[in-house]
Amino acid sequence: MESTEGLLIARGEIDLRLLAHMANRHGLVAGATGTGKTVTLQILAEAFSRIGVPVFAADVKGDLSGISQSGG
C-alpha cells in the first residue's frame, strides 16, 4: 500500500519515496527546460490524490489538461 511505504517519486537503483506524513504544503521543483519538472509535479499530485489528499493544480500552459477531473 502506497501510504505505508511512501509515495513513489522515482525509480532507479534505489527507489525514491516520500513519506506522506513528512510532507507539508510547501515545496520546490526546479530545473532547466525539459528536465521533468511538470512530470514530477504530476506524479506527486496523482500520488497524493490516490491516498486521499486534496490536490489543486493551476496550469497556465495546459500541460496537465489530461489529468483533471471535477472534485466532490
N, C-alpha and C positions, 0 to 999 in steps of 0.2 A: 504494500500500500504506500502510495507516494507520500502521504502526510507523516508517516512514522519514519520513513527513510530519508526524507528531504525531497525537495523539488529538483529534478534532474535539470541541470543547467547546460552541461556539456559532456560529451562522450569522448574518451581518448584512452590512453594507457591507464589513467585513473579517472573515473567519472567524477565530475564536479557537481555537488549537490548543495542546495541552500535549505537549511532547516527553517521551516515556516515560522516557528516561534521566535527565531532570531531576526526575522525581517521587520522592518518598520516602513513608514510611508515615504521615506526619502531614499533616493539612490541616484547614481550617476553611471551612465553608459556612454563612454567617449571613444572616439576613434576617427580615423580618416574615412573619406567616402569609400563605400564598398567593402568595409571591414566587418559588417554584420550587426551593426547597432540595432537596426529595426528588427531583424530576425531574433536577436537576443531579447529585446523587449516583448516581442510576440510570444516567444517561448515562456518567458516569465508570466505574462498576462494569462496565457492559457493554463499554465500550471497552477497559478493562484486560483483561477476560476474553478478548476476541477476540484479543488479542496474546499470550495465554498466561500472564498474571499471575494467580495465585490470588486470589480475592476472597471475603471473608467480610462479610456484612451482617447485623446484628442489628436487626430491625424490630419494635418493640413494638406499634406501631399497625396493622401489617398492610398498609401502603401498597405494599410491594414484593412481596406474595404471588404476583403473576403472573409474576415473572421468575425464581423459584427453580428449581433443579434439583440433583439429587444430584451430589456431586463424585466424582472417582475416575478 
